[in-house]
Amino acid sequence: MRILVIEDDATTGSYVAEGLREEGHVVDLVENGRDGLIQATAGDYDVLVVDRMLPGLDGLALIKTLRGAGVMTPALFLTSLGGVDDRIEGLNAGGDDYLVKPFAFGELSARVAALGRRPQTTREETVLRAGDLEMDLIRRRVTRAGQEIDLLPREFALLEHLLRHKGRVQTRTMLLEAVWDISFDPQTNVVETHVSRLRAKVDKPFDRDLIKTVRGAGYMIEA
Amino acid sequence: MAAARLWSSTPVRLSLALVALFAVMSFASLTATYFIIRQPLEQNLRDTLNQEMAGFGAVPSAAALAALVRSQSEVTEPHKRIISYRLPGGLVVGNAAILADHEGYRAVSLAPGGGDIHGEFYTLTRVLHGGLMTIAVSAEPVAQLRRIFTRVFLFSLFPTMLVALGGALLLARRSQRRIDRLERALDRLARGEFGARVGPIGGVRDDLSRIAERVDAMADELESKVAALRQVSADIAHDLKTPVQRLSVQLERLAATPGLPEPAAALAERARAEAQAMIRTFHALLQIAQIEGGQPRARFARVDLASLAATFCEVYDPSAEESGHRLIAVPAAGEVPVRGDKDLLGQILANLIENALRHTPAGTEIRVATGRDATGPWLEVSDTGPGIPESERDAVFRRLYRLESSRTTPGSGLGLSLVRAIADLHEARIELSDNRPGLRVMIHFPPVPTDH
C-alpha cells in the first residue's frame, strides 16, 4: 500500500514510517500540515496517517480541507490526549479511525491495514473459509475437517470477525469494538481469555493452529 | 422547605428578636405606668375609707353603732358601698356580709353568683366597741384603669408587632433573593464551574453586596489559578507524551530485534511491559483530567445500564473463571436507562469488575446488578472478598492511593479515581459499604427525564 505519514515529531514519524516500510508498504513522510495537504492531494495514497496537532495546518483542518476537495483517501488520526472528544471531532472532520498516543506499533499497523482494505468487505458472503475451517453464516454452523464445532454465540461472532478480516491483524480493542460493541481500555487479559476459549474448540483438537497470536498487536487468521 | 429556609434566615431571626425585645419593653413600661396611675387612685379609696371609719368611730356605743349601720345601709346601694358591723355577741348588721376577723385593709373580689353583689372592693376593718366594723367601697375605678391599659396593650402593641413581623418577613424575602444568588454561585463554584459569578445582587450597598464582591473576586482568582494549573498539566503531558511514545516504540523494536540473546530479549520485553504500565497510568491521568474538565457531557445520550452491565459481565466471565472467581450478572427487570457516555460508563464497569477480580481471593463471588428505585437508576458491584476498612473508604478515590494490603497487587491506583471522576461527570453518587463480608459499590444516577 502507499501510505502518507504526516507527523511533526521526527522520531515518532520515522519509526512509524520505517515500521510500515518493513511491512512492505510504500511510505512518504512529511512534517507539517501544509506539505501534507499538497502531498495528499497530489499523490495517489491508499491510507493517510495524520497527527492531530501539526504546525502550519492542524490535522483536523487538513482532513476537512481534503474532504472538501473531494479527496476521500481513508485517514487514521493520531491523537495525543486520549480524549473522547478528540476522537469524535476527528471522526466528524472526516477521519476514518483514530489511535491514541502513545500506541503500540502493532495496533497502528493493524488499523492501517484495516483502513486500506475497507472497500473489499462490501460483498456479502454466506460461507467463510480458512484452511479446512468452514463457517456457514446462514445455518450458523462451523465445521473443521468435516467435524462440526459447537460454538457459543459470542465465540461464533469472534470467529466470524477474524474470518472476515482474514490475513489482517485484529487488535484487542478492535475485537472488543466489533464483537461486543464496547470501547474501553482493559487493564487485564479479557480478550485473551475469550480467544483461548475459542482456540480450545477450533484449534486444539486439530493439528494446525488457525488463530495466530501477533506479539504486541493482536490476533489473526492467516489467509 | 422554602418557608423553613425563610424562617431560618438571619433577617427574620434578627427581626423576631427585635420584635420580642420591643414587646417586652413595651409591656414593662405599660405595667409601670399602670402602677404609677393606680397608686393615687388607691390612696383616694383608702382616704375615703378612713374618713368614713372616723365618722363611725365617733358613735358612743355598740348599740348606737348598730342602729346607725342599719339605717345607713338601707340608703346605700351595696354594689357601691358595703357597711357591716359584727356586734360583740356575733350578730351582724349591714347591707352585705364582708366578714373579716382582724383589722386592716383588704382587697376583696366577690364572684358573681355568690349573692346579688359582685365585683371588686377595697375594705377597711376596725374594732369598734368590741365589735368588728367593716366598710367596703367598690374598686371599680381601679378595675376600669386596668381595662383601659389592657385595651391599650391590645390595640397598640399587637398591631405594631404584627406590622414589624410582616416587614421583617418582607425584608428577609428580599435579602433571601440576594442570598440565593450568592448560594447558587457558590454551589456552582463548588461543583467546579469556575466561570460562575454572583454578579450584581441589587439593593443598597451593604454587607451582603460586599460579600458578593469578595466571592466574585475569589472566583476570579480561583479560575485563573485552575486555568494556570490545567495549562501546566497540559504542557507537562504534551512534553512527556512524545518521549514516552518514542520509548515505547524503541523498546518494541528492541524486543523484536532478530538474533537478540534470550536474556536480553526477556529484559527488553520486561522494559516494554513497564513502559506500557507507565503509558496506562499516564493515559488514565489525562483521561481523569479531561473528564473533570466536563467536556464529554456534550455527547451524552441514553444508555441502557442493564444491557451494558450484562455485556461487561459476559466479557469478563472467562477471566473471572480463570482466576477462580464467580462473576454473577443479576438480570434487571427491564431496561435501566441513564443519560451518559456509553464508553465512560463501560469504563466504570470494567474498573469495578477488574478491581474486584484483582483484590479478592479465588472463590470470591462478584455480583453485578442494575435497577431503578425512587431516586433513579443504580448500578451495584459487590463482592464477598476482604472489603475496604471504613476508615479508608474515602481515601481509595484519591489519585494514586493504594490500600496497604494491596501494595503487592498490580494496578495503578487510578481505577477508582477514574470511576469517581466519571460518576461526578454523570452527577452520580458513589456509596461504598460493607457487604458483610466484602465490598459493595453502589452508584446512584440522577433520574432520566422520560423521553416521550
Boltz contact constraints between the chains, C-beta under 6 A:
constraints:
  - contact:
      token1: [A, 9]
      token2: [B, 242]
      max_distance: 6.0
  - contact:
      token1: [A, 11]
      token2: [B, 246]
      max_distance: 6.0
  - contact:
      token1: [A, 12]
      token2: [B, 245]
      max_distance: 6.0
  - contact:
      token1: [A, 15]
      token2: [B, 249]
      max_distance: 6.0
  - contact:
      token1: [A, 80]
      token2: [B, 241]
      max_distance: 6.0
  - contact:
      token1: [A, 82]
      token2: [B, 283]
      max_distance: 6.0
  - contact:
      token1: [A, 82]
      token2: [B, 286]
      max_distance: 6.0
  - contact:
      token1: [A, 82]
      token2: [B, 287]
      max_distance: 6.0
  - contact:
      token1: [A, 83]
      token2: [B, 290]
      max_distance: 6.0
  - contact:
      token1: [A, 84]
      token2: [B, 296]
      max_distance: 6.0
  - contact:
      token1: [A, 85]
      token2: [B, 295]
      max_distance: 6.0
  - contact:
      token1: [A, 101]
      token2: [B, 241]
      max_distance: 6.0
  - contact:
      token1: [A, 101]
      token2: [B, 245]
      max_distance: 6.0
  - contact:
      token1: [A, 102]
      token2: [B, 244]
      max_distance: 6.0
  - contact:
      token1: [A, 102]
      token2: [B, 245]
      max_distance: 6.0
  - contact:
      token1: [A, 102]
      token2: [B, 248]
      max_distance: 6.0
  - contact:
      token1: [A, 102]
      token2: [B, 279]
      max_distance: 6.0
  - contact:
      token1: [A, 105]
      token2: [B, 252]
      max_distance: 6.0
  - contact:
      token1: [A, 180]
      token2: [B, 311]
      max_distance: 6.0
  - contact:
      token1: [A, 180]
      token2: [B, 315]
      max_distance: 6.0
  - contact:
      token1: [A, 182]
      token2: [B, 346]
      max_distance: 6.0
  - contact:
      token1: [A, 183]
      token2: [B, 343]
      max_distance: 6.0
  - contact:
      token1: [A, 184]
      token2: [B, 346]
      max_distance: 6.0
  - contact:
      token1: [A, 184]
      token2: [B, 347]
      max_distance: 6.0
  - contact:
      token1: [A, 184]
      token2: [B, 350]
      max_distance: 6.0
  - contact:
      token1: [A, 187]
      token2: [B, 354]
      max_distance: 6.0
  - contact:
      token1: [A, 188]
      token2: [B, 319]
      max_distance: 6.0
  - contact:
      token1: [A, 188]
      token2: [B, 354]
      max_distance: 6.0
  - contact:
      token1: [A, 190]
      token2: [B, 315]
      max_distance: 6.0
  - contact:
      token1: [A, 190]
      token2: [B, 316]
      max_distance: 6.0
  - contact:
      token1: [A, 190]
      token2: [B, 319]
      max_distance: 6.0
  - contact:
      token1: [A, 193]
      token2: [B, 318]
      max_distance: 6.0
  - contact:
      token1: [A, 193]
      token2: [B, 319]
      max_distance: 6.0
  - contact:
      token1: [A, 193]
      token2: [B, 322]
      max_distance: 6.0
  - contact:
      token1: [A, 194]
      token2: [B, 318]
      max_distance: 6.0
  - contact:
      token1: [A, 197]
      token2: [B, 318]
      max_distance: 6.0
  - contact:
      token1: [A, 216]
      token2: [B, 252]
      max_distance: 6.0
